[in-house]
Amino acid sequence: MSGRDDAAFRTKGEEQTVKAGVCAQEKETAHAWERNIRRVTPYVPGEQPVGDRLVKLNTNENPYPPAPGVRAALAAMDTADLRKYPDPTASRLVNALAGYYGLSPEQVFVGVGSDDVLAMAFLTFFNSEKPLLFPDVTYSFYPVWAELFGIPYETCPLDEDFAIDPRNYDRSNGGVIFPNPNAPTGRLMPLVQVEDILRHNQDVVVVVDEAYIDFGGESALPLLKRYENLLIVRTFSKSRAMAGMRIGYAFGAPKLIRAMQDIKYSYNSYTMNLPSILAGEAALKDEAYFKETVGKIVATRERAKKRLAGLGFTFPDSMANFLFLRHKTVRADELYKALRARQIYVRYFTGPRLKDYLRVTVGTDEEMELLYCFLEEYLGAPV
Ligand SMILES: *Cc1c(COP(=O)(O)O)cnc(C)c1O
């Protein structure tokens, strides 16, 4: 087993130790070709259980359907066009995004979900011997990409209230990435602090992952004019209710976007399929529907904060479509199991600072009512 394999196995908890044990046994019968297999500790996506009676609050999906225009655009699509490769530049979607956000098409990159866009950003921009910096509690895909692409990285601790401290990013590094609002905490960093990080890091690319910005945060978009090293990454998966379509995008200076395209075309040119391009374009046209559904989620979230505080939960003040909850007496893993037994799915992460918390996606009011109802019963009726 190479040093790299060892390191990958050592980073995780008990489960991995067990796996490493199994691996050690397997190694005795391993074939020579197996030694050449690249081994990584993969990102673990939230589960996608099937059934109609379950309440699914585990992967931050939007509880409402996409804009009605999306259905119309897909119905109007000529399936004969699927014969051809899609437009590698996805220009219809790029132009629609540029128009919507008041940018030029040269400032827009699109990909198969923001996971694809982020992976391309890691490959393109984090190419230094110095460490990439990101928060210790954040999107768990960042360390996975860093490991996969051989990018050195260091994490910066969040403070006791789960806030990012910009001063931690004021040191020599090979790049910076953080989500705003952060995941899985939901905490929003004020724009002045985002700018502070940019101001102290003008010699590297700074990526702001705005997967949840539409739920009440202030976007870094206006900073694009002043910082050519800023890349903003967004997605249709959350606020636009299209996780199943896999549409992600990024904004940045034309130089940054061109560099990402060069990497993308060297890897897989035709990433965005025709239905995604058409559906994405259609979604952007219905501003009223977008505002209405995002507004409903925000209202449900604010009601949830009150209800859950009343049930004995504490949480960072979320500006995303999820809440990061800790109960004052009941353990998170116990609650997770009890909820699951009732077909209510939420996300539970292991790890030193995460194991006391549950991440609960904001669903419809009806779904949230089922959650409160169960919690009231399980935790004992509030006095
Ligand atoms: C959901 C999420 C993404 C990825 O979303 P896609 O579905 O791949 O667009 C990226 N970053 C964060 C922080 C997320 O929570």
The ligand as an SDF file (V2000), in Angstrom:
LIG
                    3D

 15 15  0  0  0  0  0  0  0  0999 V2000
  -25.4960   21.6040   -3.3000 C   0  0  0  0  0  0  0  0  0  0  0  0
  -24.1500   22.2530   -3.2860 C   0  0  0  0  0  0  0  0  0  0  0  0
  -23.3430   22.3080   -4.4210 C   0  0  0  0  0  0  0  0  0  0  0  0
  -23.5720   21.4650   -5.6520 C   0  0  0  0  0  0  0  0  0  0  0  0
  -24.7060   21.5210   -6.2620 O   0  0  0  0  0  0  0  0  0  0  0  0
  -24.9370   20.9300   -7.7200 P   0  0  0  0  0  0  0  0  0  0  0  0
  -26.1830   20.1580   -7.5930 O   0  0  0  0  0  0  0  0  0  0  0  0
  -23.7670   20.0990   -8.1270 O   0  0  0  0  0  0  0  0  0  0  0  0
  -25.0670   22.1390   -8.5580 O   0  0  0  0  0  0  0  0  0  0  0  0
  -22.1790   23.0370   -4.3900 C   0  0  0  0  0  0  0  0  0  0  0  0
  -21.7880   23.6610   -3.2860 N   0  0  0  0  0  0  0  0  0  0  0  0
  -22.5100   23.6090   -2.1440 C   0  0  0  0  0  0  0  0  0  0  0  0
  -22.0140   24.3220   -0.9460 C   0  0  0  0  0  0  0  0  0  0  0  0
  -23.7020   22.8860   -2.1220 C   0  0  0  0  0  0  0  0  0  0  0  0
  -24.3860   22.7900   -0.9870 O   0  0  0  0  0  0  0  0  0  0  0  0
  1  2  1  0
  2  3  1  0
  2 14  2  0
  3  4  1  0
  3 10  2  0
  4  5  1  0
  5  6  1  0
  6  7  2  0
  6  8  1  0
  6  9  1  0
 10 11  1  0
 11 12  2  0
 12 13  1  0
 12 14  1  0
 14 15  1  0
M  END
$$$$
